[in-house]
Amino acid sequence: MELKNNLSLLFLGRLSEEKGIKELLTIFPQIIKKYPKIKLVIVGDGPLKNFVLKFLDYYPNKLIYVGKTNTPEVFYNACDILFFYSKFEERSRVIPEALGCGMTILATPTREIFKLKNLNPTLPIFLIPKSSKKIFNFLVKNLALIENSSKIRKQRIIEQQDASYTISEIFKIYENTLNIYDMGNIKK
């Protein structure tokens, strides 16, 4: 299936092993071969910065490296899909910020993600595997569907209300949701 529009994938976070930047960049050449209308925006800094910078030379029109930012909402609003890969992170600010801006999220299954999906199965969070090959296969099968989901959500956010209001509301819901759970069990 082909993408209808240009699509931007956002990686926002620390450029380190546990955040999956290597996995994402390893499959990126295959992704752009299959979906030439896709771009990857990388926002963040960390020990794998030089690894990321090497890819810029090979994909100057498909890969944008921003570095560290104090205004992540600019990128949440500008991009379509968030790539959230984590081996163990809990209570990430990235998830509610991205949801508040109407982003669709591709996420590895962490306890935080499972809690959110259990409480609200309609959240636009697609669970992805942790291996590069399986992530690529997932994207080949589902990217057009994910693109459609992302465009619809973004339009609803624009039509309904201001994104900053949405972010603050999402944070309240997110914190309340996670606070009623303790290690996967509802607190009494």
Buried (B, 14 or more C-beta within 10 A) or exposed (E): EEBEEEBBBBBBBBBBEEBBBBBBBBBBEBBBEBBEBBBBBBBBBBEBBEEBEEBEEEBEEBBBBBEEEEEBBEBBBEBBBBBBBBEEBEBBEBBBBBBBBBBBBBBBBBBBBEBBBEBEEEBBBBBBBEEBEEBBBBBBEBBBEBBBBBBEBBEEBEEEEEBEEBBEEBBEBBEEBBEEBEEEEEEE
